[in-house]
Amino acid sequence: MSYTYPFTAWNYKSIKEQTPDHVDYWVDCGLTVPMAPGASYFNDEFLELIPYLDRARERGVKLILHIGGVPFRLSDPEPYEKMIADIVERLGNH
């Protein structure tokens, strides 16, 4: 049986500063769970992550997503749950 140890690196670049080709670089460097560049929820910029997710699937890795504007410390979780459901629906099955 073969196991892959999850190995990642934080990525503080915005989606405007990188391309899906960076996924190849991350995988070639040995990262098994790289972090995608940051993208905003409010202007639908996060939809630009789809080519990154496609490339990650092709390369056999999953990405950590940082989607700005999604609060994670709320007294009322309902808005958070709605945003996450919307993101999952709109990014498709990755």
C-alpha atoms as an extended CHARMM CRD file, in Angstrom:
* protein
*
        94  EXT
         1         1  MET       CA              0.0000000000        0.0000000000        0.0000000000  PROA      1               0.0000000000
         2         2  SER       CA              1.2860000000        3.4430000000       -0.9180000000  PROA      2               0.0000000000
         3         3  TYR       CA              0.6440000000        6.6100000000        1.0670000000  PROA      3               0.0000000000
         4         4  THR       CA              1.2060000000       10.2370000000        0.1470000000  PROA      4               0.0000000000
         5         5  TYR       CA              2.0260000000       12.5780000000        2.9870000000  PROA      5               0.0000000000
         6         6  PRO       CA              0.1290000000       15.8840000000        2.6630000000  PROA      6               0.0000000000
         7         7  PHE       CA              2.7200000000       18.5600000000        1.9690000000  PROA      7               0.0000000000
         8         8  THR       CA              1.6810000000       22.1620000000        1.3640000000  PROA      8               0.0000000000
         9         9  ALA       CA              2.8830000000       25.7290000000        1.2720000000  PROA      9               0.0000000000
        10        10  TRP       CA              0.9000000000       28.8920000000        1.8800000000  PROA      10              0.0000000000
        11        11  ASN       CA              0.3680000000       31.0920000000       -1.1450000000  PROA      11              0.0000000000
        12        12  TYR       CA             -0.2040000000       34.7910000000       -0.5520000000  PROA      12              0.0000000000
        13        13  LYS       CA             -0.4440000000       35.8360000000       -4.2000000000  PROA      13              0.0000000000
        14        14  SER       CA             -3.6860000000       37.0220000000       -5.7370000000  PROA      14              0.0000000000
        15        15  ILE       CA             -5.2550000000       35.3160000000       -8.6980000000  PROA      15              0.0000000000
        16        16  LYS       CA             -4.1440000000       38.2900000000      -10.8190000000  PROA      16              0.0000000000
        17        17  GLU       CA             -0.5000000000       37.4300000000      -10.0740000000  PROA      17              0.0000000000
        18        18  GLN       CA             -0.5140000000       33.7500000000      -11.0710000000  PROA      18              0.0000000000
        19        19  THR       CA             -1.7940000000       31.4170000000      -13.7660000000  PROA      19              0.0000000000
        20        20  PRO       CA             -2.9980000000       27.8070000000      -13.7570000000  PROA      20              0.0000000000
        21        21  ASP       CA              0.5130000000       26.8900000000      -14.9810000000  PROA      21              0.0000000000
        22        22  HSD       CA              1.6700000000       27.5000000000      -11.4130000000  PROA      22              0.0000000000
        23        23  VAL       CA             -0.1460000000       24.3040000000      -10.4050000000  PROA      23              0.0000000000
        24        24  ASP       CA              2.4010000000       22.3480000000      -12.4550000000  PROA      24              0.0000000000
        25        25  TYR       CA              5.2340000000       24.1570000000      -10.6910000000  PROA      25              0.0000000000
        26        26  TRP       CA              3.7980000000       23.4090000000       -7.2460000000  PROA      26              0.0000000000
        27        27  VAL       CA              3.3220000000       19.7240000000       -8.0560000000  PROA      27              0.0000000000
        28        28  ASP       CA              6.7790000000       19.4700000000       -9.6270000000  PROA      28              0.0000000000
        29        29  CYS       CA              8.1870000000       20.9270000000       -6.3870000000  PROA      29              0.0000000000
        30        30  GLY       CA              6.5710000000       18.0650000000       -4.4780000000  PROA      30              0.0000000000
        31        31  LEU       CA              3.5410000000       19.7960000000       -2.9950000000  PROA      31              0.0000000000
        32        32  THR       CA              0.6070000000       17.4210000000       -2.5980000000  PROA      32              0.0000000000
        33        33  VAL       CA             -1.9460000000       19.9700000000       -1.3070000000  PROA      33              0.0000000000
        34        34  PRO       CA             -0.8950000000       23.3740000000       -2.6860000000  PROA      34              0.0000000000
        35        35  MET       CA             -2.7700000000       26.5560000000       -1.8570000000  PROA      35              0.0000000000
        36        36  ALA       CA             -4.4120000000       28.3210000000       -4.7890000000  PROA      36              0.0000000000
        37        37  PRO       CA             -4.0200000000       32.0680000000       -5.1540000000  PROA      37              0.0000000000
        38        38  GLY       CA             -6.5220000000       34.2360000000       -3.3390000000  PROA      38              0.0000000000
        39        39  ALA       CA             -9.7180000000       35.3340000000       -5.0520000000  PROA      39              0.0000000000
        40        40  SER       CA            -12.6980000000       37.4010000000       -3.9420000000  PROA      40              0.0000000000
        41        41  TYR       CA            -16.2180000000       36.1120000000       -3.4090000000  PROA      41              0.0000000000
        42        42  PHE       CA            -18.0400000000       39.3900000000       -3.8940000000  PROA      42              0.0000000000
        43        43  ASN       CA            -17.1080000000       40.1530000000       -7.4990000000  PROA      43              0.0000000000
        44        44  ASP       CA            -17.2220000000       36.4930000000       -8.6190000000  PROA      44              0.0000000000
        45        45  GLU       CA            -13.4420000000       36.5210000000       -9.0120000000  PROA      45              0.0000000000
        46        46  PHE       CA            -13.3980000000       33.1100000000       -7.3170000000  PROA      46              0.0000000000
        47        47  LEU       CA            -14.8350000000       31.6170000000      -10.5170000000  PROA      47              0.0000000000
        48        48  GLU       CA            -11.4040000000       32.2540000000      -12.0720000000  PROA      48              0.0000000000
        49        49  LEU       CA            -10.1820000000       29.4100000000       -9.8370000000  PROA      49              0.0000000000
        50        50  ILE       CA            -11.8810000000       26.8190000000      -12.0610000000  PROA      50              0.0000000000
        51        51  PRO       CA             -8.8640000000       26.4210000000      -14.4200000000  PROA      51              0.0000000000
        52        52  TYR       CA             -6.6370000000       25.9710000000      -11.3450000000  PROA      52              0.0000000000
        53        53  LEU       CA             -8.9660000000       23.2950000000      -10.0170000000  PROA      53              0.0000000000
        54        54  ASP       CA             -9.0480000000       21.5880000000      -13.4190000000  PROA      54              0.0000000000
        55        55  ARG       CA             -5.2580000000       21.5520000000      -13.6200000000  PROA      55              0.0000000000
        56        56  ALA       CA             -4.9900000000       20.2740000000      -10.0510000000  PROA      56              0.0000000000
        57        57  ARG       CA             -7.3480000000       17.4160000000      -10.9030000000  PROA      57              0.0000000000
        58        58  GLU       CA             -5.2500000000       16.5870000000      -13.9770000000  PROA      58              0.0000000000
        59        59  ARG       CA             -2.1270000000       16.5090000000      -11.7860000000  PROA      59              0.0000000000
        60        60  GLY       CA             -3.7820000000       14.4240000000       -9.0580000000  PROA      60              0.0000000000
        61        61  VAL       CA             -3.7500000000       16.9870000000       -6.2360000000  PROA      61              0.0000000000
        62        62  LYS       CA             -6.3340000000       18.9830000000       -4.3070000000  PROA      62              0.0000000000
        63        63  LEU       CA             -6.0130000000       22.7150000000       -3.6710000000  PROA      63              0.0000000000
        64        64  ILE       CA             -6.5450000000       24.7130000000       -0.5280000000  PROA      64              0.0000000000
        65        65  LEU       CA             -8.7840000000       27.6220000000       -1.4940000000  PROA      65              0.0000000000
        66        66  HSD       CA             -8.6480000000       31.1100000000       -0.0260000000  PROA      66              0.0000000000
        67        67  ILE       CA            -11.7440000000       32.9950000000       -1.0850000000  PROA      67              0.0000000000
        68        68  GLY       CA            -11.7350000000       36.4810000000        0.3530000000  PROA      68              0.0000000000
        69        69  GLY       CA            -14.8950000000       37.8540000000        1.8740000000  PROA      69              0.0000000000
        70        70  VAL       CA            -16.0770000000       34.5570000000        3.3300000000  PROA      70              0.0000000000
        71        71  PRO       CA            -16.3260000000       35.1280000000        7.0730000000  PROA      71              0.0000000000
        72        72  PHE       CA            -15.4590000000       32.2210000000        9.3000000000  PROA      72              0.0000000000
        73        73  ARG       CA            -16.1990000000       33.6320000000       12.7460000000  PROA      73              0.0000000000
        74        74  LEU       CA            -19.8840000000       34.3950000000       12.9360000000  PROA      74              0.0000000000
        75        75  SER       CA            -22.3920000000       34.3120000000       15.7430000000  PROA      75              0.0000000000
        76        76  ASP       CA            -24.9820000000       33.3340000000       13.1230000000  PROA      76              0.0000000000
        77        77  PRO       CA            -23.6480000000       30.6050000000       10.8130000000  PROA      77              0.0000000000
        78        78  GLU       CA            -26.4830000000       30.9030000000        8.2650000000  PROA      78              0.0000000000
        79        79  PRO       CA            -24.8090000000       33.5440000000        6.0060000000  PROA      79              0.0000000000
        80        80  TYR       CA            -21.5800000000       31.5100000000        6.0230000000  PROA      80              0.0000000000
        81        81  GLU       CA            -23.4060000000       28.3100000000        5.1390000000  PROA      81              0.0000000000
        82        82  LYS       CA            -25.1980000000       30.0560000000        2.2520000000  PROA      82              0.0000000000
        83        83  MET       CA            -21.9250000000       31.4490000000        0.8710000000  PROA      83              0.0000000000
        84        84  ILE       CA            -20.1870000000       28.0730000000        1.0710000000  PROA      84              0.0000000000
        85        85  ALA       CA            -23.1300000000       26.3270000000       -0.6230000000  PROA      85              0.0000000000
        86        86  ASP       CA            -23.0290000000       28.9490000000       -3.3990000000  PROA      86              0.0000000000
        87        87  ILE       CA            -19.2720000000       28.5270000000       -3.8780000000  PROA      87              0.0000000000
        88        88  VAL       CA            -19.4930000000       24.7330000000       -4.0010000000  PROA      88              0.0000000000
        89        89  GLU       CA            -22.3810000000       24.8570000000       -6.4810000000  PROA      89              0.0000000000
        90        90  ARG       CA            -20.6690000000       27.3690000000       -8.7610000000  PROA      90              0.0000000000
        91        91  LEU       CA            -17.2050000000       25.7820000000       -8.7330000000  PROA      91              0.0000000000
        92        92  GLY       CA            -18.6380000000       22.4240000000       -9.7500000000  PROA      92              0.0000000000
        93        93  ASN       CA            -17.4100000000       18.9750000000       -8.8590000000  PROA      93              0.0000000000
        94        94  HSD       CA            -13.7410000000       19.3240000000       -8.1190000000  PROA      94              0.0000000000
